[in-house]
């Protein structure tokens, strides 16, 4: 009996891994072709207002539902579809109308709901004494140093000036929402305790609070190159145009 109970989680994990491998293969072959075809079809042959946005939302929920049926977190399915959508024809440009609509919808609806649900899991009374405060500060420093270092290194390898490279590093450090998503999945899978989740969430919040001031300081020190200045002026002109599309 003990051998059965020991082997059962391993079999369940192997089954989930097999299903996810098949899901990835399907999404990056047939799923990719269907997504590209459907986005072009909606854009070119239908008169539906914001048709691409509606299709993107439907396919996002479908992909999330599939991974949930497979016993994996629905966030993974939505993420995989986002990877495909980011490469779909006439949708992958950062200034495309679809991307702007998705960003507006996400920032105004989905992101607030997500962080409300994330906040409901936080229990500050479980943190304990000053020892936990030291752990939080140590994690905050460690996460900041690692993200800053690798972001700065990558930007320097991309031949950005030092101040701009530092901005890239701080920008990478600002992405605290990803840490919260991973912590939520860890709690639901039983890999993280409620106290550990609270610690990670507090670290993410500290990162979000501290990074904007650092970005503002570095931005004043960084002089944009001629190409970057031209790009910013072009984006400013486009945003002020009467017919930007």
PyMOL commands that set and color helices and strands:
alter all, ss='L'
color gray80, all
select helices_A, chain A and resi 2-45+51-69+74-85+97-120+124-126+130-157+162-173+177-188+194-221+226-240
alter helices_A, ss='H'
color red, helices_A
deselect
rebuild
show_as cartoon
